[in-house]
Amino acid sequence: MLGTANKMSLLISALLRLITIFFALFVAILAAGLMFGYALASGLVPEIIIEGQNSNDVEYIILTVAAIGLGTMASLNLAGLLGIPLIISILATEMMRWQSMTVHLVLGGLVALFVMFTQLPENVTPQEGTIIVTLAAGFIAAFFYWLIAGRNAGNWMGPITEKPQPPKISE
């Protein structure tokens, strides 16, 4: 009976972990999309950003609305493109119990670059700004994912049991 209780506990932990991961992915992809939206909006209307203090408040409101709108559309587009690389990186962090923010940031940047380079047409080299914005979006998404789910990667599997060490032979 004790074995069945442990299996149920592991199943419930895994289901709760899946819910947490899906929520974290939603927040992370939305944050990355909003960052893309801001980058697109500021690129479409650069004089708003360049003018700074002399600019009218209405222009900042327009930029904010454009960033939110473009960000929402970009996050929906990102969700469809991320599929396989995102699943592989989440499985790796969960199974290897990698809870480090650095690991998550590196994987987020790699996934973002992979998606960018696989979606480019042939014989097209991305501009430097495109690579920087893509990396920034990957880092932002990875950071928000780490805040919600990544810090506890692998904890649902229970404590790590150490293998017994063979006795040392003394001479």
C-alpha positions as CSV (number, residue, x, y, z in Angstrom):
1,M,0.0,0.0,0.0
2,L,2.9,2.4,0.7
3,G,4.2,1.9,-2.8
4,T,0.8,3.0,-4.3
5,A,0.8,6.1,-2.1
6,N,4.2,7.1,-3.3
7,K,3.2,6.6,-6.9
8,M,0.1,8.7,-6.5
9,S,2.2,11.4,-4.8
10,L,4.7,11.4,-7.7
11,L,1.8,11.6,-10.2
12,I,0.2,14.5,-8.4
13,S,3.6,16.3,-8.2
14,A,4.2,15.7,-11.9
15,L,0.7,17.1,-12.8
16,L,1.2,20.2,-10.6
17,R,4.6,20.7,-12.2
18,L,3.1,20.5,-15.7
19,I,0.5,23.2,-14.8
20,T,3.3,25.3,-13.4
21,I,5.4,24.8,-16.5
22,F,2.5,25.8,-18.8
23,F,1.8,28.9,-16.8
24,A,5.5,29.8,-16.8
25,L,5.6,29.3,-20.6
26,F,2.6,31.5,-21.1
27,V,4.1,34.3,-19.0
28,A,7.6,33.9,-20.6
29,I,6.3,33.9,-24.2
30,L,4.1,36.9,-23.5
31,A,7.0,38.8,-22.0
32,A,9.2,38.0,-25.0
33,G,6.4,39.0,-27.4
34,L,6.0,42.3,-25.5
35,M,9.7,43.0,-25.8
36,F,9.5,42.2,-29.5
37,G,6.5,44.5,-29.8
38,Y,8.4,47.3,-28.1
39,A,11.4,46.8,-30.4
40,L,9.2,46.8,-33.4
41,A,7.2,49.9,-32.3
42,S,10.3,51.8,-31.5
43,G,11.9,50.8,-34.8
44,L,8.8,51.9,-36.7
45,V,8.7,55.3,-35.0
46,P,12.3,56.0,-33.9
47,E,11.8,59.8,-33.6
48,I,9.7,59.2,-30.4
49,I,12.6,57.4,-28.7
50,I,15.3,59.8,-30.1
51,E,13.5,63.0,-29.0
52,G,13.3,61.9,-25.4
53,Q,12.2,64.7,-23.0
54,N,11.0,67.0,-25.8
55,S,8.4,64.5,-27.0
56,N,4.7,64.7,-26.3
57,D,3.0,62.3,-23.9
58,V,0.6,61.3,-26.6
59,E,3.4,59.9,-28.6
60,Y,4.5,57.7,-25.7
61,I,0.9,56.5,-25.2
62,I,0.8,55.6,-28.9
63,L,4.1,53.8,-28.7
64,T,2.9,51.9,-25.6
65,V,-0.4,50.8,-27.3
66,A,1.5,49.8,-30.4
67,A,4.0,47.8,-28.3
68,I,1.3,46.0,-26.5
69,G,-0.6,45.2,-29.7
70,L,2.5,44.1,-31.6
71,G,3.7,42.2,-28.6
72,T,0.5,40.2,-28.3
73,M,0.6,39.3,-31.9
74,A,4.3,38.5,-31.8
75,S,3.8,36.2,-28.7
76,L,1.1,34.2,-30.5
77,N,3.5,33.8,-33.4
78,L,6.4,32.9,-31.2
79,A,4.3,30.2,-29.4
80,G,3.9,28.4,-32.7
81,L,7.5,28.5,-33.7
82,L,9.1,27.5,-30.4
83,G,7.7,23.9,-30.2
84,I,10.5,21.3,-30.4
85,P,13.5,23.3,-29.2
86,L,11.5,24.6,-26.2
87,I,10.3,21.1,-25.2
88,I,13.9,19.7,-25.5
89,S,15.3,22.5,-23.3
90,I,12.5,22.1,-20.6
91,L,13.0,18.3,-20.5
92,A,16.7,18.8,-20.1
93,T,16.4,21.2,-17.3
94,E,13.8,19.1,-15.5
95,M,15.5,15.7,-15.9
96,M,19.0,17.1,-15.1
97,R,17.5,19.2,-12.2
98,W,19.3,22.3,-13.5
99,Q,17.9,25.2,-11.4
100,S,20.5,27.8,-12.2
101,M,19.4,31.0,-13.7
102,T,22.5,31.1,-15.9
103,V,21.6,27.7,-17.5
104,H,18.1,28.9,-18.2
105,L,19.3,32.2,-19.7
106,V,21.8,30.3,-22.0
107,L,19.1,27.9,-23.1
108,G,16.6,30.7,-23.7
109,G,19.2,32.5,-25.9
110,L,20.0,29.4,-27.8
111,V,16.3,28.6,-28.4
112,A,15.7,32.1,-29.6
113,L,18.6,32.1,-32.0
114,F,17.6,28.6,-33.3
115,V,14.1,29.8,-34.0
116,M,15.4,33.0,-35.7
117,F,17.9,31.2,-38.0
118,T,15.5,28.4,-38.9
119,Q,12.8,31.0,-40.0
120,L,15.0,33.1,-42.2
121,P,14.8,32.7,-45.9
122,E,17.8,31.2,-47.7
123,N,20.8,33.5,-48.4
124,V,19.6,36.1,-45.9
125,T,22.0,37.3,-43.2
126,P,20.3,38.9,-40.2
127,Q,21.3,42.4,-39.2
128,E,23.1,42.9,-35.9
129,G,20.1,44.6,-34.4
130,T,17.9,41.6,-35.2
131,I,20.3,39.2,-33.5
132,I,20.5,41.5,-30.4
133,V,16.7,41.8,-30.2
134,T,16.2,38.1,-30.6
135,L,18.8,37.3,-27.9
136,A,17.1,39.9,-25.6
137,A,13.7,38.3,-26.1
138,G,15.2,34.8,-25.4
139,F,16.8,36.1,-22.2
140,I,13.7,37.8,-21.1
141,A,11.6,34.7,-21.7
142,A,14.1,32.5,-19.9
143,F,14.2,34.8,-17.0
144,F,10.5,34.9,-16.5
145,Y,10.3,31.1,-17.0
146,W,13.1,30.7,-14.4
147,L,11.2,33.0,-11.9
148,I,8.0,30.9,-12.1
149,A,9.1,27.3,-12.8
150,G,12.9,27.0,-13.4
151,R,14.0,27.6,-9.9
152,N,12.4,24.4,-8.8
153,A,13.3,22.2,-11.8
154,G,13.4,18.6,-10.9
155,N,12.1,19.0,-7.4
156,W,8.9,17.1,-8.2
157,M,11.0,13.9,-8.5
158,G,11.8,13.9,-4.8
159,P,15.1,14.1,-3.1
160,I,18.2,12.9,-4.8
161,T,19.3,9.6,-3.4
162,E,23.0,9.0,-3.4
163,K,24.5,5.7,-4.5
164,P,26.3,3.9,-1.8
165,Q,30.1,4.3,-2.2
166,P,32.2,1.1,-2.2
167,P,34.4,0.8,0.8
168,K,37.9,2.1,0.4
169,I,40.7,-0.4,0.5
170,S,43.3,0.7,3.1
171,E,46.8,-0.4,2.6
